[in-house]
Amino acid sequence: MITTTITDFRKDIKRYLDDVNDNYETLIINRGKDSGVVVISLNEYNSLYSTQYELSSKVNEHRLDSAISKAKKGQSFHKDLIEK
């Protein structure tokens, strides 16, 4: 995670955005007391959004929790995909 001020961000915006995009860094731009902006890459945003969507359904949340529990207990199985 990178933290900077709005002044420093303005001075070197390209470098900051390259770090966010290329290195999956999270950038926090402080804008005063208890105020700021978080910048993340589009890929990171899409990942977070997809996770939030999947967990917004209680049925999906239960299925994911069950699968994780089974995997931790060694009750999972391997299945090969058929390529055409």
C-alpha positions in Angstrom: 0.0 0.0 0.0 1.3 3.4 -1.0 0.2 6.6 0.8 0.8 10.1 -0.5 -0.5 13.6 -0.3 -2.5 15.3 -3.1 0.4 17.6 -3.7 2.9 14.8 -4.2 0.3 12.9 -6.3 0.0 15.8 -8.7 3.8 16.1 -9.0 4.2 12.5 -10.1 0.8 11.2 -11.2 2.1 8.9 -13.9 4.5 7.1 -11.6 1.8 6.6 -9.0 -0.8 5.3 -11.5 1.9 3.0 -13.0 2.6 1.5 -9.6 -1.1 0.9 -9.0 -1.7 -0.6 -12.4 1.5 -2.6 -12.9 2.2 -3.7 -9.4 -1.4 -4.1 -8.1 -0.6 -1.5 -5.4 -3.3 0.3 -3.5 -2.8 4.1 -3.4 -4.2 6.2 -0.6 -4.2 9.9 -1.3 -4.6 11.9 2.0 -6.8 15.0 1.6 -6.7 16.3 5.2 -8.0 15.1 8.5 -10.0 11.9 8.1 -10.4 12.4 4.4 -8.8 10.7 1.5 -9.2 8.8 -1.8 -8.3 5.2 -2.5 -7.0 4.3 -6.0 -6.9 0.7 -7.2 -6.4 -0.9 -10.6 -9.3 -1.9 -12.8 -8.4 -5.5 -12.4 -8.5 -5.3 -8.7 -11.8 -3.4 -8.8 -13.3 -6.1 -11.0 -12.1 -8.8 -8.7 -13.5 -7.1 -5.6 -16.8 -6.4 -7.4 -17.1 -10.1 -8.5 -16.4 -11.3 -5.0 -19.0 -8.9 -3.6 -21.6 -10.1 -6.1 -20.9 -13.8 -5.4 -21.2 -13.2 -1.7 -24.4 -11.1 -1.9 -26.4 -14.3 -2.4 -26.8 -16.4 0.8 -26.9 -19.6 -1.4 -23.6 -18.7 -3.1 -22.0 -17.7 0.3 -23.1 -21.1 1.8 -21.8 -23.1 -1.2 -18.4 -21.3 -1.1 -18.1 -21.8 2.7 -19.0 -25.4 2.3 -16.4 -25.9 -0.4 -13.7 -24.2 1.7 -14.6 -26.3 4.7 -14.4 -29.6 2.6 -11.0 -28.5 1.1 -9.6 -27.9 4.6 -10.8 -31.3 5.8 -9.2 -33.0 2.7 -12.7 -34.0 1.4 -12.2 -32.3 -2.0 -11.5 -34.1 -5.2 -9.6 -33.5 -8.5 -11.4 -33.5 -11.8 -9.6 -33.3 -15.1 -11.1 -31.0 -17.8 -11.8 -32.5 -21.2 -10.3 -30.4 -24.0 -11.9 -30.4 -27.4 
